[in-house]
């Protein structure tokens, strides 16, 4: 039962960190242009 006092705050902290990283990535423009990378890939045809 005592382990819950460690695991619950640890889980909440990890979720908060993951949410912060996701929000930072969206605000910094990481997901703005998902289509151009597909156009820049070289063709496999010789």
RONUZA-543478 format. One record per residue: chain; residue in three letters; y, x, z of N, C-alpha, C in turn; residue number from 0. Coordinates in nm, 4 decimals. Layout:
<kolpas>
 unit code     n_yy     n_xx     n_zz    ca_yy    ca_xx    ca_zz     c_yy     c_xx     c_zz pos
    A  ALA        Y        X        Z        Y        X        Z        Y        X        Z NUM
...
</kolpas>
This chain:
<kolpas>
 unit code     n_yy     n_xx     n_zz    ca_yy    ca_xx    ca_zz     c_yy     c_xx     c_zz pos
    A  UNK  -0.1198   0.0820   0.0000   0.0000   0.0000   0.0000   0.1258   0.0861   0.0000   0
    A  UNK   0.1199   0.2024   0.0642   0.2365   0.2900   0.0699   0.2698   0.3491  -0.0662   1
    A  UNK   0.1697   0.3584  -0.1534   0.1941   0.4165  -0.2848   0.2885   0.3283  -0.3679   2
    A  UNK   0.2924   0.1986  -0.3372   0.3838   0.1099  -0.4090   0.5290   0.1468  -0.3848   3
    A  UNK   0.5579   0.2010  -0.2676   0.6949   0.2434  -0.2380   0.7369   0.3627  -0.3224   4
    A  UNK   0.6403   0.4305  -0.3811   0.6697   0.5421  -0.4711   0.6632   0.4960  -0.6164   5
    A  UNK   0.5605   0.4191  -0.6498   0.5383   0.3832  -0.7894   0.6419   0.2841  -0.8437   6
    A  UNK   0.6846   0.1890  -0.7636   0.7815   0.0910  -0.8131   0.9159   0.1561  -0.8445   7
    A  UNK   0.9750   0.2350  -0.7556   1.1008   0.3023  -0.7945   1.0824   0.4006  -0.9099   8
    A  UNK   0.9678   0.4660  -0.9155   0.9412   0.5580  -1.0262   0.9350   0.4823  -1.1582   9
    A  UNK   0.8668   0.3682  -1.1590   0.8584   0.2871  -1.2801   0.9942   0.2340  -1.3232  10
    A  UNK   1.0727   0.1877  -1.2278   1.2064   0.1367  -1.2594   1.2937   0.2490  -1.3138  11
    A  UNK   1.2816   0.3668  -1.2569   1.3588   0.4818  -1.3047   1.3201   0.5196  -1.4463  12
    A  UNK   1.1918   0.5221  -1.4762   1.1475   0.5574  -1.6113   1.1909   0.4529  -1.7139  13
    A  UNK   1.1864   0.3260  -1.6778   1.2331   0.2211  -1.7688   1.3830   0.2346  -1.7920  14
    A  UNK   1.4583   0.2656  -1.6878   1.6027   0.2829  -1.7024   1.6353   0.4019  -1.7924  15
    A  UNK   1.5604   0.5093  -1.7785   1.5820   0.6269  -1.8639   1.5488   0.5936  -2.0092  16
    A  UNK   1.4368   0.5245  -2.0322   1.3986   0.4870  -2.1686   1.5016   0.3937  -2.2302  17
    A  UNK   1.5520   0.2986  -2.1530   1.6548   0.2076  -2.2043   1.7832   0.2836  -2.2354  18
    A  UNK   1.8192   0.3787  -2.1507   1.9380   0.4596  -2.1755   1.9270   0.5423  -2.3018  19
    A  UNK   1.8104   0.6010  -2.3244   1.7895   0.6803  -2.4457   1.7937   0.5907  -2.5691  20
    A  UNK   1.7357   0.4719  -2.5611   1.7394   0.3794  -2.6734   1.8821   0.3352  -2.7034  21
    A  UNK   1.9573   0.3016  -2.6011   2.0968   0.2605  -2.6215   2.1789   0.3752  -2.6789  22
    A  UNK   2.1565   0.4962  -2.6302   2.2270   0.6129  -2.6847   2.1927   0.6335  -2.8324  23
    A  UNK   2.0652   0.6185  -2.8681   2.0241   0.6393  -3.0066   2.0867   0.5354  -3.0986  24
    A  UNK   2.0929   0.4116  -3.0539   2.1525   0.3069  -3.1361   2.3023   0.3298  -3.1513  25
    A  UNK   2.3698   0.3653  -3.0433   2.5152   0.3868  -3.0506   2.5522   0.5108  -3.1299  26
    A  UNK   2.4649   0.6108  -3.1328   2.4975   0.7325  -3.2060   2.4608   0.7236  -3.3534  27
    A  UNK   2.4031   0.6106  -3.3959   2.3773   0.5899  -3.5383   2.2426   0.6377  -3.5864  28
    A  UNK   2.1478   0.6555  -3.4993   2.0170   0.7035  -3.5411   1.9428   0.6022  -3.6279  29
    A  UNK   1.9722   0.4745  -3.6116   1.9002   0.3702  -3.6832   1.9871   0.3015  -3.7876  30
    A  UNK   2.0966   0.3619  -3.8286   2.1871   0.2972  -3.9224   2.1299   0.2904  -4.0637  31
    A  UNK   2.0757   0.3985  -4.1128   2.0303   0.4043  -4.2518   1.8830   0.4418  -4.2551  32
    A  UNK   1.7971   0.3411  -4.2596   1.6533   0.3668  -4.2606   1.5959   0.3744  -4.4021  33
    A  UNK   1.6732   0.3387  -4.5017   1.6226   0.3335  -4.6386   1.6426   0.4628  -4.7160  34
    A  UNK   1.7462   0.5403  -4.6866   1.7757   0.6572  -4.7690   1.6708   0.7666  -4.7549  35
    A  UNK   1.6049   0.7755  -4.6406   1.5023   0.8795  -4.6247   1.3861   0.8565  -4.7205  36
    A  UNK   1.3560   0.7305  -4.7483   1.2504   0.7006  -4.8445   1.2890   0.7380  -4.9858  37
    A  UNK   1.4151   0.7296  -5.0170   1.4614   0.7680  -5.1501   1.4713   0.9185  -5.1659  38
    A  UNK   1.4872   0.9898  -5.0554   1.5004   1.1343  -5.0630   1.3664   1.2060  -5.0661  39
    A  UNK   1.2595   1.1346  -5.0343   1.1277   1.1978  -5.0343   1.0888   1.2341  -5.1778  40
    A  UNK   1.0315   1.3513  -5.1977   0.9921   1.3885  -5.3336   0.8720   1.3073  -5.3803  41
    A  UNK   0.8647   1.2861  -5.5101   0.7512   1.2150  -5.5674   0.6282   1.3038  -5.5635  42
    A  UNK   0.5114   1.2412  -5.5456   0.3869   1.3167  -5.5441   0.3328   1.3425  -5.6838  43
    A  UNK   0.3901   1.2765  -5.7812   0.3425   1.2939  -5.9178   0.3863   1.4296  -5.9721  44
    A  UNK   0.2971   1.4985  -6.0454   0.3343   1.6320  -6.1011   0.4274   1.6238  -6.2172  45
</kolpas>
